[in-house]
Amino acid sequence: MKYKQCESCESTTTKTSYSKLKDGTKKHICRSCYQKSLPICNSCGYRREPYSYTLEKKALCRICSIEVTRVCKQCKRHFPAGKGNICSDCVFQKSLDNKVSKIASRLSPCTNAYFVEFSQWLRDKRGVNFTSVYIENYQEYFLKIDILCQKIKRFPTYDNLLNAYPYATSKSYFLIHTFLEYKNLIKVDKKIQEKYANLNLIKKLLNISFHTSNFQLIIRSYHQKLQQKLNCNSISLLTLRLSLSSAVKFLQYCEYFTNTEPSMYALEGYLWIYPGQRSSLTEFTNFLKKKYGYNLIIQNIKRPSLSRPRVSHQILQKRLAKIMQKPVDKFLKIQNFYKIAFGYLHWVFIPNNVYLSCSNIKKDSNKDFYIQMCAQKFYLPKEIVKYAINLEKIHTHQLQAHGLS
């Protein structure tokens, strides 16, 4: 059944009414949109019609204004009246107990008691709210530990866990490993952790797909050469991973250009952005030259240096202002946008063989955006970053529509 269209969400599946909004305007809107327009009660945190206001002019709902607080039926503590008859902590605790009971029933006697203890330990560490919301995220790994327990007929060591599940070196599994070490079930070894972390990253690098057909073959062949050096103790596992990572990123960079073959033109542009990878790419370029005939001589490439744009600062200002005043222009090339933005904001010229993308944009500890190139950080305003992201999305959709991405 269709109803009159909501003037806010444009839905026709729910009833609408002629409601007066907070700003004084009247619209035909659905119940959900009306609720969203209401202010948040300063006491209970729910969106309700304001009944009174605090001295700081913050809204209070009718229940919180009249009753102020209630006594929780379970823990007997006072809490904001507008939240109901049971406080938030008791609601989360009940939800947590149900989830833990359900997950523990799926585990064997080897691990179900440990999972219950883990939920209690996590609640003490992070609080009942966090534990209740995120406890289900840890069930998959506990199920895998349970399977491994039954397979080897004992609780696995840290080495056993990472050997079976190399991806468990990530931060997602840190809390579980910390708990298991606290219970003296495993001993977290940094060397073992680094070993399997590197192995997991190497596996991911080998599985990266390329648009250029022979790049996958090149990477696997280069990995075999590095593996031989590792077997002879000529390099470490960390060196292998770093060398392979630089090689993969360089070949991915080559695919940005019309001629996707590795060339001095692309290599010079890549090292302009990542000068710190010069030493790790030296061996790879020698490998490409010997085995595949690519004439790449990294010693002929000068150290990157910054130069000024070839147009005046005023012209760049006008160009950037013209771009930002209009919606995202699908005909604007992303590299031209970066050239104008960096030229005006930092008075830096971006060479033609330098290709920047949204993957180059990073955040610092203060959540400010920047791009690092030439061993320097160049900060960007949020508006520039937002425009660049939207522009890249449009170009990606255009390539997909033409079957080029």
C-alpha positions, 0 to 999 in steps of 0.5 A: 500500500502506498501512502503520501510521499514523505517530504524528508526521506521521499518514502511512500511505504509508511504513513505521513502526517503534517508535523511541525518541526523544531525550526518551526516549519511544517511538513508531511513527514513519516514517524521515523523522520519526525523522531530524527528531527526531535532534540536529544534529551540531555539526561536519558539520551533519547530523542523525544519532544522537549518538556523543559530545558536546563540552565545551559538550554539543553532539552529534557524530555517529560519523564526526565523532567518530572521523575528525574531518576528511577531505581533499577529493578535489578541492581537498585542503582539510580539512573535517568528515568527516561531510560526505562525500568532497568539501567543500561549496565543491567541491559548490557549484562543480560545481553552479554550473558545470553550471547556468552551462553549461546557461543559457549554451547557451540564449543567443546569442553576443551575451550568453553570454560575459557571462553566464559572466563574470557568474557568476564576478563574482557568485561573487567578490562573494557566494561560491560557495554564494550564486551556485550557489543563486541563479544561475538567478534571473538567467537570465530577464533575461539571456534578455530582454537577449539578445532585445533585442540581436538585435532592435537588432543591438547591446548595449542602453543602460540607457535601452533596457533600461528602455524595454523592461522598465520593471520592471527598476528593482527591486532584483532586477535591481540586481546585473545592472546593477552588473555590466554597468556594471562591464564598461562595457556600460551607464551607470546613470543615476539620473534614467532609473531614477527615470523608469521606476520611476515609470512602472512604478508608475503602470502598476501603479496603473492596473491595480488592480481595485476591487469598486466598479464606477465606481472604476476609471473614476474613477482612469483619468479622474483619471490623464488629468487629471494626465497633461495637467498633466504634458504642460504641465510643471505637475507632475513625474512623481513628483508624478503618481505620488504623487497617483495612489497616494493616490487609489487607496489612498483609494478602496480604503479606502472599500471597507471600509465598508458604503457604499463611496461616497467620503464625509467619514466615510471621508475623515476616517478615512483622514486620521486614519491617513495625515495626511501625504497631506492635500495630495496628496488635496486635488486629488483631492477637488476633482476628485471634487466637480467631475466626480462630485458627491461633496461632499468638503471636505478643509478642513473636516476637522481635523488628527487628534489622539489621545484616551483610550479611553472605558472604564477600563484595567482593563476593557480589560486583562480584555477583551484577556486573555480574547481572547488566552487562547482560540483565534481567535474567528471572531465577533470583529470585527477592528476591535474587536480593534484598539480593545481592543489599542491601548486597553490597550497604548497608551491610545489610542482608535481612532475608528469611521471608522478601519479598520486591517488587516494591511497597516498592520502594518510591521517596523522595522530591529530586526524589531519590529512597529508601525502608524503612524497620526497621524504616530506609531509604535505598537509591537505584541507578536508575539502581538497581530500573530499573532492579528490576522493569523489573525483577518483570514484567517478573516474573508477566508475567510468573505467568500470563502465568501459571494462577497463578496471 
